Amino acid sequence: VKLHNDTSKFTLNVKLNTDFEGCHVEFPRQKWTNKDIPKGWCFVWPSQVTHPHVAYPLISGTKYSLSSWIPRKSVRV
């Protein structure tokens, strides 16, 4: 379990189920965790300096989620 920042501009996560234990994300600076948010809810955060977070390990069950990282710069093709 390590406090870290993502390398993207924004990170988003959608909780797709709740029948698991552990595996929550905690933001100590904001005193907030996604542990109790309902299934289907999306949370988005600025990924760099202001929102370091910890991702805890899965204890039991299977966790399903949708995660995305919005890059810092657009890539042109």
C-alpha positions, -999 to 999 in steps of 0.1 A, spaced: 0 0 0 17 31 -12 6 68 -14 10 79 -50 -3 103 -77 -13 92 -112 7 106 -142 -25 117 -160 -43 150 -158 -75 134 -145 -84 99 -133 -119 85 -132 -133 53 -117 -168 37 -119 -177 11 -92 -194 -18 -110 -201 -40 -80 -201 -40 -42 -199 -76 -33 -162 -76 -24 -141 -65 6 -110 -42 5 -97 -27 -27 -109 8 -19 -91 41 -28 -84 66 0 -74 102 -4 -58 111 30 -54 148 22 -91 152 14 -102 127 42 -123 108 16 -126 72 4 -147 55 -22 -154 26 2 -191 34 7 -201 49 -27 -229 30 -45 -225 7 -75 -226 26 -107 -213 59 -93 -183 76 -110 -157 96 -92 -132 118 -109 -101 135 -95 -72 157 -106 -44 131 -107 -14 151 -99 -1 172 -69 -34 178 -50 -48 143 -48 -23 117 -37 -41 84 -29 -37 49 -17 -53 18 -34 -58 -10 -8 -55 -47 -17 -85 -69 -24 -94 -90 7 -122 -112 -7 -146 -114 -37 -140 -100 -71 -139 -63 -78 -152 -49 -111 -145 -13 -121 -141 9 -150 -110 32 -148 -97 57 -172 -67 81 -172 -70 114 -192 -35 122 -205 -18 155 -196 -14 164 -233 -34 155 -263 -17 133 -288 -22 141 -325 -22 114 -350 
